[in-house]
Amino acid sequence: MQRKNYILKTNPHKNRSGFLKKRSGFAMIMAIIVIVVISSIMALSLSLTAETTKRTVDLYLYEQVVLYSKSAAELALLDIAKNGSCATIAPYQIDGIYNVSVDLKYVYKGLACGGSNDFFTTLNTDEQNGSVLMDITVSIDDTDIASEPIRYFRRSIQKL
């Protein structure tokens, strides 16, 4: 079988001038344009995927911070019930990521805990007696985990 050298040429027959017909360059230009358009679309989708992933992680961490603030309020009430009305809660960490700080101000009618910062207000009636004002702050300061620092503040008044 004879090998033919005109595979890439459109017409193996010679034209009037005696030369073989060649393909036009328009198909190559169209192929390059299609490749550029597809690569642009792929780059855009990759950047949107990375941004969506970052938002998803930040949203998940924020929801966790909100839930941990509710848990910190319950834990503070448990600590007050266990240790008495002059209890203070030291800052602590959860899972090595979440920093929790609980500041307590008591609303009692004759309570003297020893510190001037322990009281929120003075009381006139017995019905107001026995409450605590909690300022709960939960934060994530590690920028390796979240793209920006996340901080959630919650103020709660609980009856004791």
Protein Blocks (a to p, Z undefined) as FASTA:
>chain_A
ZZdfklmpmblcdcfkopacdddfklmmmmmmmmmmmmmmmmmmmmmmmmmmmmmmmmmm
mmmmmmmmmmmmmmmmmmmmmnojkbccddddehhlaccddddddddfkbcehpaklpfb
dcfbfklgoiaddddddddfbfklpmbdcdddddddddZZ
